[in-house]
Amino acid sequence: MGFSLLTSLAQHHTAHSGSSLKCSICEKTYKCPEADRACLPSAPVPATTSLDRPFICTLCHKPFKHLSELSRHERVHTGERPYKCTLCDCEKRFKYASDLQRHRRVHTGEKPYKCPSCDKSFKQREHLNKHQSVHNREQHYKCLWCGERFHELGQLQEHSTQHTADTGAFQVAACLP
C-alpha cells in the first residue's frame, strides 16, 4: 500500500503501532511529529515555526499545530477531494466535510438557519446573516399604490412594475427619516 502524503501514512501507521513512521521519500524511520520534517533538512522553515506548531507542510513550509490541520491543508496542493455526495446519483466531490454537508442541503431542502425576527429559513448561515440586515435597516421607499415599503429605490422600482404594467406610469414616495 502506498501513500502520496506523509500525513496519510502517519494516520494509517498509528492504527498499527502509534509510535514511529517510515518515510516514503528516504525510507528512514522516525518518531512523530519529527517525521514530517526529517526528509527535508535543507528546506527553509518559516520563522513562525515553534514547538507549538511542529507539523510542517513539505511543499510550502507552512506550520500547523495538529497533524489533522496539515492533512487538510495538503489538499490545497494535491487537489484531493475525499468527500463524495451519495444523494440522488450526484457525483460531486469536496475537499472538506463541511462543504459536503452544505451541498447535501441542495438535495434535502433542509434549511437549518432560522431568522429570529420572522418565519424565514435558510440553507446557509451567510444567507441568514445577509437577510437579518433587512430587519435592522429602515425602509425609506414606499409604494404609492399598495403602501409596501422598501430599503432601496431599485427594489421599489422593480416592485412598482406590477402596478404600472398597463399605464407605464411610475411614481415614488421617498420617506426621509
C-alpha positions in Angstrom: 0.0 0.0 0.0 1.5 3.4 -1.0 0.7 6.9 0.4 1.2 10.1 -1.5 1.1 12.2 1.6 3.1 11.8 4.7 0.1 12.6 6.9 -1.9 9.8 5.2 1.0 7.4 6.1 1.0 8.8 9.6 -2.7 8.3 10.1 -2.5 4.7 8.7 0.6 3.8 10.7 -0.9 5.0 14.0 -3.6 2.4 13.6 -0.9 -0.3 13.8 1.8 1.0 16.2 1.3 4.6 17.1 5.0 5.1 17.7 7.1 5.6 14.6 6.8 6.3 10.9 8.8 5.1 7.8 9.3 8.0 5.3 8.2 7.2 1.8 10.9 9.5 0.4 14.1 8.4 2.2 12.9 5.1 3.8 14.1 6.2 7.3 12.0 5.6 10.4 11.1 8.5 12.7 9.0 9.1 15.7 6.1 11.6 15.3 6.0 14.6 15.0 9.6 14.8 13.7 8.8 12.6 10.7 7.0 15.5 8.9 10.2 17.5 8.5 13.0 14.9 8.7 13.3 14.3 5.0 13.8 17.9 4.0 16.6 19.2 6.2 17.7 21.8 3.7 14.1 23.2 3.2 13.6 26.7 4.5 11.5 26.7 7.6 9.4 29.8 8.3 10.3 32.0 11.3 6.9 31.2 12.9 7.8 27.5 13.4 7.9 26.6 17.0 7.2 23.7 19.3 3.5 24.7 19.4 3.4 24.2 15.5 5.5 21.2 14.9 3.8 19.9 11.7 5.2 21.5 8.6 3.9 21.3 5.0 6.7 19.8 2.9 5.5 21.8 -0.1 5.0 25.3 1.2 6.6 25.0 4.6 3.5 26.4 6.4 3.5 25.2 10.1 0.5 23.6 11.8 -0.4 22.8 15.4 -2.1 19.5 14.6 -1.5 16.7 12.1 -5.1 16.8 11.1 -4.7 20.5 10.1 -1.7 19.7 8.0 -3.6 16.8 6.3 -6.5 19.1 5.5 -4.1 21.8 4.2 -2.3 19.4 1.9 -5.5 19.2 -0.2 -4.7 22.7 -1.4 -1.6 21.3 -3.1 -2.9 17.8 -4.2 -6.5 18.7 -5.3 -7.7 15.7 -3.3 -11.5 15.7 -2.8 -12.2 12.8 -0.4 -15.8 13.7 0.5 -18.3 12.4 -2.1 -22.0 13.2 -2.3 -24.0 10.0 -2.4 -27.5 11.5 -2.8 -29.6 11.4 -6.0 -26.7 9.9 -8.1 -24.8 13.1 -7.6 -21.1 12.7 -8.4 -19.8 15.9 -6.8 -16.7 15.6 -4.5 -15.5 18.1 -1.9 -12.2 18.9 -0.1 -13.9 19.4 3.2 -16.7 17.6 5.1 -18.4 21.0 5.8 -18.6 21.7 2.1 -20.3 18.3 1.5 -22.7 19.0 4.4 -23.7 22.3 2.9 -24.1 20.8 -0.6 -26.4 18.0 0.7 -29.0 20.6 1.5 -29.4 21.1 -2.2 -30.8 17.6 -2.3 -32.6 17.5 1.0 -34.1 21.1 1.1 -33.0 21.4 4.7 -32.9 25.0 5.9 -31.4 24.9 9.4 -30.8 28.6 9.8 -34.0 30.3 11.0 -34.4 34.0 11.3 -35.4 35.0 14.9 -37.3 38.0 13.6 -39.6 36.4 11.0 -40.5 32.9 9.7 -37.9 32.6 7.0 -35.3 29.9 7.0 -32.0 29.5 5.0 -29.7 26.7 3.8 -26.6 28.7 4.7 -25.7 30.8 7.7 -24.3 33.5 5.3 -27.7 33.9 3.7 -29.4 34.3 7.1 -26.8 36.9 8.1 -27.5 38.9 4.9 -31.2 38.6 5.4 -31.1 39.8 9.0 -29.8 43.1 7.8 -33.3 43.6 6.4 -34.7 43.8 10.0 -32.0 46.3 11.0 -32.5 48.9 8.3 -35.2 51.5 7.8 -37.5 51.3 4.9 -37.4 54.7 3.2 -39.2 54.0 0.0 -43.0 53.4 -0.1 -45.1 52.2 -2.9 -47.9 54.8 -3.6 -50.3 52.1 -4.9 -50.2 49.5 -2.1 -48.1 51.0 0.7 -45.4 48.4 0.8 -42.1 49.7 1.9 -38.5 49.0 0.7 -34.9 49.6 1.7 -33.7 50.5 -1.7 -35.1 52.6 -4.6 -34.3 49.7 -7.0 -36.4 47.3 -5.0 -39.4 49.7 -5.1 -38.9 50.3 -8.9 -38.9 46.6 -9.5 -42.0 46.1 -7.3 -43.8 49.0 -9.0 -43.7 47.4 -12.4 -46.6 45.1 -11.3 -48.7 48.3 -10.7 -47.6 50.2 -13.8 -47.7 47.4 -16.4 -50.8 48.8 -18.1 -50.2 52.5 -17.8 -46.4 52.8 -17.9 -46.7 55.5 -15.2 -44.2 55.4 -12.3 -44.4 57.2 -9.0 -42.2 57.1 -6.0 -42.6 58.3 -2.4 -39.3 58.7 -0.6 -39.8 58.8 3.2 -37.0 60.7 4.8 -36.2 60.0 8.4 
